[in-house]
Amino acid sequence: MLQIVVAVEIVGYVCFGNEERVVEEFAQEVIAKTGKRVEEKLTAVVENAH
């Protein structure tokens, strides 16, 4: 029984670590895309102002 509990805990820990990494990567991707869009919009505004 103890071996099963330990195995389940290890699998749960590994899965949680993977989920956390996936969320972090997704957040970084969203931040990068948002920054790129803001940069493009600001560039367009500045270019049209002159």
DSSP file (Angstrom, degrees, kcal/mol; ACC not computed):
  #  RESIDUE AA STRUCTURE BP1 BP2  ACC     N-H-->O    O-->H-N    N-H-->O    O-->H-N    TCO  KAPPA ALPHA  PHI   PSI    X-CA   Y-CA   Z-CA
    1    1 A M     >        0   0    0      0, 0.0     4,-2.2     0, 0.0     5,-0.2   0.000 360.0 360.0 360.0 -43.9    0.0    0.0    0.0
    2    2 A L  H  >  +     0   0    0      1,-0.2     4,-2.6     2,-0.2     5,-0.2   0.880 360.0  54.2 -60.9 -38.8    2.8    2.4    0.9
    3    3 A Q  H  > S+     0   0    0      1,-0.2     4,-2.4     2,-0.2    -1,-0.2   0.887 108.1  49.5 -63.3 -38.7    4.5    1.8   -2.5
    4    4 A I  H  > S+     0   0    0      2,-0.2     4,-2.6     1,-0.2    -2,-0.2   0.925 111.3  48.8 -66.1 -44.1    1.2    2.7   -4.3
    5    5 A V  H  X S+     0   0    0     -4,-2.2     4,-2.4     2,-0.2    -2,-0.2   0.923 112.9  47.5 -61.8 -44.9    0.8    5.9   -2.3
    6    6 A V  H  X S+     0   0    0     -4,-2.6     4,-2.3     2,-0.2    -1,-0.2   0.913 112.0  50.1 -63.5 -42.7    4.4    6.9   -2.9
    7    7 A A  H  X S+     0   0    0     -4,-2.4     4,-2.4     2,-0.2    -2,-0.2   0.917 111.4  48.3 -62.6 -43.3    4.1    6.2   -6.6
    8    8 A V  H  X S+     0   0    0     -4,-2.6     4,-2.6     1,-0.2    -1,-0.2   0.911 111.4  50.5 -64.2 -42.0    0.9    8.3   -6.9
    9    9 A E  H  X S+     0   0    0     -4,-2.4     4,-2.4     2,-0.2    -2,-0.2   0.902 110.8  48.7 -62.6 -41.7    2.5   11.2   -5.0
   10   10 A I  H  X S+     0   0    0     -4,-2.3     4,-2.5     2,-0.2    -2,-0.2   0.929 112.5  47.6 -64.9 -45.5    5.5   11.1   -7.3
   11   11 A V  H  X S+     0   0    0     -4,-2.4     4,-2.6     1,-0.2    -2,-0.2   0.918 112.4  50.2 -62.5 -42.8    3.3   11.1  -10.4
   12   12 A G  H  X S+     0   0    0     -4,-2.6     4,-2.4     2,-0.2    -2,-0.2   0.900 110.8  48.9 -61.3 -41.9    1.2   13.9   -9.0
   13   13 A Y  H  X S+     0   0    0     -4,-2.4     4,-2.3     2,-0.2    -2,-0.2   0.919 112.3  47.9 -64.4 -44.5    4.3   16.0   -8.3
   14   14 A V  H  X S+     0   0    0     -4,-2.5     4,-2.1     2,-0.2    -2,-0.2   0.914 112.6  48.9 -64.0 -43.1    5.8   15.4  -11.8
   15   15 A C  H  X S+     0   0    0     -4,-2.6     4,-2.5     2,-0.2    -2,-0.2   0.916 110.8  50.1 -63.4 -43.2    2.4   16.3  -13.4
   16   16 A F  H  X S+     0   0    0     -4,-2.4     4,-2.5     1,-0.2    -1,-0.2   0.910 109.9  51.3 -62.1 -42.0    2.1   19.5  -11.3
   17   17 A G  H  X S+     0   0    0     -4,-2.3     4,-1.9     1,-0.2    -1,-0.2   0.896 111.0  48.1 -61.7 -40.7    5.6   20.5  -12.2
   18   18 A N  H  X S+     0   0    0     -4,-2.1     4,-2.4     2,-0.2    -2,-0.2   0.909 111.4  49.7 -66.7 -42.1    4.9   20.0  -15.9
   19   19 A E  H  X S+     0   0    0     -4,-2.5     4,-2.5     1,-0.2    -2,-0.2   0.907 110.1  51.2 -62.3 -41.9    1.6   22.0  -15.7
   20   20 A E  H  X S+     0   0    0     -4,-2.5     4,-2.2     1,-0.2    -1,-0.2   0.905 110.9  48.2 -62.2 -42.1    3.4   24.8  -13.9
   21   21 A R  H  X S+     0   0    0     -4,-1.9     4,-2.6     2,-0.2    -2,-0.2   0.902 110.8  50.9 -65.3 -42.2    6.1   24.9  -16.7
   22   22 A V  H  X S+     0   0    0     -4,-2.4     4,-2.4     2,-0.2    -2,-0.2   0.915 110.8  48.5 -63.1 -43.4    3.4   24.9  -19.4
   23   23 A V  H  X S+     0   0    0     -4,-2.5     4,-2.6     2,-0.2    -1,-0.2   0.914 111.5  50.2 -63.4 -42.4    1.6   27.8  -17.8
   24   24 A E  H  X S+     0   0    0     -4,-2.2     4,-2.3     2,-0.2    -2,-0.2   0.916 111.4  48.0 -62.2 -44.0    4.8   29.7  -17.4
   25   25 A E  H  X S+     0   0    0     -4,-2.6     4,-2.0     2,-0.2    -1,-0.2   0.901 112.3  49.4 -64.0 -40.4    5.7   29.2  -21.1
   26   26 A F  H  X S+     0   0    0     -4,-2.4     4,-2.5     2,-0.2    -2,-0.2   0.922 110.6  50.1 -64.0 -43.9    2.2   30.2  -22.2
   27   27 A A  H  X S+     0   0    0     -4,-2.6     4,-2.5     1,-0.2    -2,-0.2   0.914 110.3  49.7 -61.8 -42.9    2.4   33.4  -20.1
   28   28 A Q  H  X S+     0   0    0     -4,-2.3     4,-2.3     1,-0.2    -1,-0.2   0.883 110.5  50.8 -63.5 -38.2    5.8   34.3  -21.5
   29   29 A E  H  X S+     0   0    0     -4,-2.0     4,-2.5     2,-0.2    -2,-0.2   0.917 110.9  48.0 -65.3 -43.6    4.4   33.8  -25.0
   30   30 A V  H  X S+     0   0    0     -4,-2.5     4,-2.5     2,-0.2     5,-0.2   0.915 112.1  49.8 -63.6 -43.3    1.4   36.0  -24.4
   31   31 A I  H  X S+     0   0    0     -4,-2.5     4,-2.5     1,-0.2    -2,-0.2   0.919 111.8  48.3 -61.5 -44.2    3.6   38.7  -22.9
   32   32 A A  H  X S+     0   0    0     -4,-2.3     4,-2.1     2,-0.2    -2,-0.2   0.917 112.9  47.1 -64.1 -43.6    6.0   38.6  -25.9
   33   33 A K  H  X S+     0   0    0     -4,-2.5     4,-2.2     2,-0.2    -2,-0.2   0.898 112.5  50.0 -66.2 -39.7    3.1   38.8  -28.4
   34   34 A T  H  X S+     0   0    0     -4,-2.5     4,-2.5     2,-0.2    -2,-0.2   0.921 110.5  49.8 -64.2 -43.9    1.5   41.6  -26.5
   35   35 A G  H  X S+     0   0    0     -4,-2.5     4,-2.4     1,-0.2    -1,-0.2   0.896 109.9  51.2 -60.8 -40.7    4.7   43.5  -26.4
   36   36 A K  H  X S+     0   0    0     -4,-2.1     4,-2.4     2,-0.2    -1,-0.2   0.908 110.4  48.7 -63.9 -42.7    5.2   43.0  -30.1
   37   37 A R  H  X S+     0   0    0     -4,-2.2     4,-2.6     2,-0.2    -2,-0.2   0.914 111.2  49.7 -64.4 -42.5    1.7   44.3  -30.9
   38   38 A V  H  X S+     0   0    0     -4,-2.5     4,-2.7     1,-0.2     5,-0.2   0.925 111.2  49.9 -61.7 -43.9    2.2   47.4  -28.7
   39   39 A E  H  X S+     0   0    0     -4,-2.4     4,-2.4     1,-0.2    -2,-0.2   0.918 111.2  48.9 -60.6 -44.1    5.5   48.1  -30.4
   40   40 A E  H  X S+     0   0    0     -4,-2.4     4,-2.2     2,-0.2    -2,-0.2   0.912 112.6  47.6 -63.2 -42.9    3.9   47.8  -33.9
   41   41 A K  H  X S+     0   0    0     -4,-2.6     4,-2.3     2,-0.2    -2,-0.2   0.921 112.9  48.2 -65.2 -44.1    1.0   50.1  -32.9
   42   42 A L  H  X S+     0   0    0     -4,-2.7     4,-2.5     1,-0.2    -2,-0.2   0.894 111.0  50.9 -64.4 -39.3    3.4   52.7  -31.4
   43   43 A T  H  X S+     0   0    0     -4,-2.4     4,-2.6    -5,-0.2    -1,-0.2   0.915 110.3  49.6 -62.7 -43.0    5.6   52.5  -34.5
   44   44 A A  H  X S+     0   0    0     -4,-2.2     4,-2.0     2,-0.2    -2,-0.2   0.902 111.7  48.6 -62.9 -41.5    2.6   53.1  -36.8
   45   45 A V  H  X S+     0   0    0     -4,-2.3     4,-1.2     2,-0.2    -2,-0.2   0.924 113.4  46.4 -64.8 -44.9    1.4   56.0  -34.7
   46   46 A V  H  X S+     0   0    0     -4,-2.5     4,-0.7     1,-0.2     3,-0.3   0.911 112.9  49.2 -65.7 -42.7    4.9   57.7  -34.7
   47   47 A E  H  < S+     0   0    0     -4,-2.6     3,-0.5     1,-0.2    -1,-0.2   0.872 112.7  47.5 -66.0 -36.1    5.3   57.1  -38.5
   48   48 A N  H  < S+     0   0    0     -4,-2.0    -1,-0.2     1,-0.2    -2,-0.2   0.681 101.8  65.8 -77.8 -17.7    1.9   58.6  -39.2
   49   49 A A  H  <        0   0    0     -4,-1.2    -1,-0.2    -3,-0.3    -2,-0.2   0.741 360.0 360.0 -75.9 -22.4    2.5   61.6  -37.0
   50   50 A H     <        0   0    0     -4,-0.7    -1,-0.2    -3,-0.5    -2,-0.2   0.451 360.0 360.0 -96.9 360.0    5.3   62.9  -39.2
